[in-house]
Amino acid sequence: MKRTRVASLAAVAAIAALGLSACSGDGSGSGGSGGSGNEKKKVDIVQFVKHPSLDAANKGFQKGLKDNGIDAEIKEYNAQGEAANNAQIGSQVATSKSDLILAIATPSAQVLSQAVKNRPILFTAVTDPVDSQLVDSLEKPGKNVTGTSDANPVKEQLELLKQIDPDAKKIGIVYSSAEQNSKVQVDWAQDAASELGLTVETKAISASSEVSQAASSMNVDAFYVPTDNMVVASLESLLKVAENKKIPAIAAEGDSVKRGATATVGINYEKLGEQTGAMAAKVLKGEAKPEDMAVETQEEYDLYVNETSAKKSGIELPKELVEKAAEKY
């Protein structure tokens, strides 16, 4: 099932001892890049933490570059979800000689937008780039930064919960208190829940190790899992709690359903990455400037269901949902 989105959404060198991942490789895209001859463009990719959704966005971005004729020399960095690592990577990338930088997730985008003013920065997997102070507006970024937002259709996702469990009254949300994008999604969920006659209980965490305990402490009818990097990195621990409580876990995106969440109407991060790669290719070819490129979102959403995990939790998914699902696990 696909749904059309009807609304836009209105924070030194890398040190091996810290485990910073900085691996380089070259892309073998078809055709040449913009500029002289077949000279490779240099692209730095900075990813805040490793988990399947952000990994998929990274993969899609590199594919998007190749598909749009950019032969890029890629250097990758991963902050492993640590603010100190993130800041150090930002300082290193600020002195690099890359032609363009990709920031994956809000914390990396915020650090890089402050550290680098003389090169184009594209971001992806950022929920609210205006609230995160990355751009002046979605339509006219006005700076050297633009990209794609992973703003998710929260109301549709909570409506999905009502279809799965019409008796559900209270949803629980575990989120990282340090992630601005997560705070935004909690606000959206609270607004949508109010419209749907639901209440919301939240638990803020400061480390992935706290996810299981926070979830276990909640007396709720279902969990909602936002695109929170810290929570998604430890998703299985939350899903185990949901299974023990015999309640559904509605995710904000498809990769989390593949990992065991019950269902979602959500974005495809690899496709979002490809979309970002296509934007970056235009910049590298000199066809566009970030300050003039509107922030893009994924226009359509897919329905994902996980019948296997639902059965483990004693949840019977409505037949019509299963039949309409674009992806079933």
C-alpha positions, 0 to 999 in steps of 0.5 A: 500500500502506498500513501501520498504525503499530504504535509511537509514538516512545518553538534581534530583528527579521528582517533583510532583508540576512540574507534572512529571508523574512517574507511575510504574507497572509490566508486566505480560509477558509470560516466564522469563527474562534473568538471574536467575529464574523468577526474573523480570527485571526493566525497566525505560521508559522516554517519552518526551511528551504525544501524540498518536504516542509516546504513541503507541511506548510506548505500542508497546515496552512493548508488544515487551518485553512480546512477547520476554519473558521478565517479566519486572517491568516498571516505567514510566516518562513523561517530558510533553514536558518541557526541565526542566522536562526532565533534572530532570527526567534524573538526577533521572533515572541516580540514579535508579536501573533499568536494562535498559532504554527506551528513547522515542523521541530525547530530552529524548534520548539526556539527558539520553545518557549524564546522564547514562553511566553504563546501556543499553539505547534503544531509539525509535522515534528518527529521526537521532541518528547520527546527535543527537550524540546518536551513532557513526554510524547506523551500529556500535553505539559504546556506551551503546545506540542503538534503532530504528529510525522513519526516514520517507520517506519525498520524497515519502510523498511529491510525495503523495501530488503531486498526491492529488493536482498536482497544489500545488506549495508551502508547509508550515512546522511548526516546533519546533526550539528546536528539532534537529529531526525537523530541520533534517526533514525540511532539508530533505523536502527542498531537496525533494521539490526542486527535485519535483518542490515545494518550502517550507515556514517554521515557527519555534515555541517555544511552542505548543500554537504558532502552530495555529498562525504560520500556519495561517500566511502562504500562502501555498498550503498544510502543511507538518507535520513532526514528531515534538513532539511539533507540533504533540501534538497540531496537531488539531490546525494546522489541523483546519487551513488547513480545513479553508484554504481548503488545504491538510495536509500531515503527516509524520506518520499514527497516525496523519492521524487518527487524521485528516491529509489528508494522508501519506506514513508512519510508524506505531509507535506501530510496531516500539515500538515492534521492539525496545522491541525485541531489548531490550529483546536481551540485557536483556537476555545477547544475545547482547550489544547496542554498537554492535547492529545496529540502526534499522528502519521500513522497510516498510511503509503503505499508510494512508488516511482520507476521512472524513477530506479531504471532510471537506476541499473540497479535492477529494482524487484520487480513486486509492489512497483510494483503495490502502490505508492500513488504511482509516478514 
